[in-house]
Amino acid sequence: MPPLVWKPWATPKYKFFAWLVLQNRVWTADRLARRGWPNCGLCKLCNQRLESAAHLLFKCRFSIRIWNKLKLWLGLHQIDTALWQQFHSVKEWWKKAIHKKGPHRKALASLTMLVSWELWKERNARVFRGHSVTVDMMVTKIKNEARLWCFAGAKALSSLISCDQIPLFVFLFLFSALAHTKTHTEKEKTELYTHFLIDLSASWMQAQALQDLSVQRHGS
Ligand SMILES: [Zn+2]
């Protein structure tokens, strides 16, 4: 695995996907077409352009909207998504826009692995299950995952995200769960609460396990 993928902090599945995509080995429509396999050809995130890894990850208007919102959230003023259209491959984009020398280089690389995998999952949900979420829902999901990474030991990312936001983040989750229970019956509210607490403890345990893993890796 190249240092481009190996050095920045990310969990293994995100790194593996980044490695695949940098090798241009993900099965996007352009690659399927080159093999003569049937596909609709259009990007499922925008339904306007031909799908390629480069389009999905940094040229699609859906992906760009997500990146622009994350840029505002983290104050990543060095990112200019308008310039990304000039890059022809994921590797070129990574080298010239993401992993170039500058402030928050490692944090940006971690974030890129996170966003890329989430975009790919969203693409697959649309292709195989006909299920889609909005840009705002994607951004919320990415922010929550980034905070978990931060808690689990992603130091560079922590320099961008205030990790003391985590208790607040948990509180907001609880508040939002309460707010959504208004229209439910008592039984449904109890079920919702139970699921919420199970999800919360699962996320917490996942973060704890990642933190332990990170400590072991640094200790060895
Ligand atoms: Zn698109």
Residues whose N, C-alpha, C, O or C-beta is under 5 A from the ligand:
A	BS01	ZN	C43 L45 C46 N47 C60 R61
